[in-house]
Amino acid sequence: MHIKKFLKPKNFILCSFLFITACIEDAPLDSLSPAGPYARTIDELFWLTFWIAVVIFFIVQGALLFSVFYFKDSPDKPEPKQIHGNNFLEILWTIIPVIILASIAVPTVRTIFDLAREPEDALKIEVIGHQWWFEYKYPDYGITTANVLVIPEDTPIRLEMWSNDVLHNYWVPKLNGKRYLVPGQKTYLNLHADNAEEFWAQCGEYCGLSHSKMRGRVLSMSESDFDAWVINEQKNADNTLSEGSLAYEGQQVYLNAGCTQCHVIGGVWDVQGERIAPNLTHFGNRNVFAGAALKNNSENLTKWLANPAELKPGTFMPNLELTEREIEALIEYLGTLK
Ligand code: CUA
């Protein structure tokens, strides 16, 4: 773009807005507010590099401004002394960058190894990427869930990850850096949250139409809350609905409208279809759905069940042409899956 065309008040205002967005307080994907040791390690490296860059910036710009003004040409000034080919200076300004780069490279390499090391006594959780949602499995507990990753606070977590289709990328900015989810290959990422808190996750690699809606939540909770969560997740869904109730009607919709082709509900329908969709056994306990892009409430569920692709373009969840009554019953049923 021609620079003069760009330097218009309109563009300046637009750029200012972009700049101001950096000041937003409530930023759940802010990678500069670490909430665990791994994210803190990265943060420390960032600030070290940042301040080195700041010092270099002022030295270089200062030298530039000094040269511009001090050596400004005027008729009565003689030509300044030329330093081209000065051996001492050539060696000096080769050694200085070497020292700077080394002082960044050593802590960088150390950080890379620190982050990759498998922590002792870590809780192992599998993360599987799907277009466009994250599936979580706890092999030690026999739990399968989706969208919301539940972890105990102040405990090292070892994620073993892969993709079921295309490249995805797992990123919880407040807990660690990004790591690819690759089809047919395992990758690993450590998480560790200081406190009980809710964190946001985001797929960090363009993976198709609804990549931007491939989000996630990480819920860290106290040891006792986590234990209670595990015990509940290991149970099947409550299957004692009274016949004639709206929830019972909703269960019939689930069983007959085509949902069972992809969605499992433990104890109600345990056969996994060819396409894997989120396990719904404890859907009612999750605060988000549809790749964590939507809050779990009846308003969003109504829109979603009426036409999923309108909210999440490209989604593999088909429009099942449900009637209003069927949708209402299904939402009632989903609410009982605690
Ligand atoms: Cu998955 Cu982007």
Residues whose N, C-alpha, C, O or C-beta is under 5 A from the ligand:
A	BS01	CUA	L167 H168 N169 C203 G204 E205 Y206 C207 H211 M214
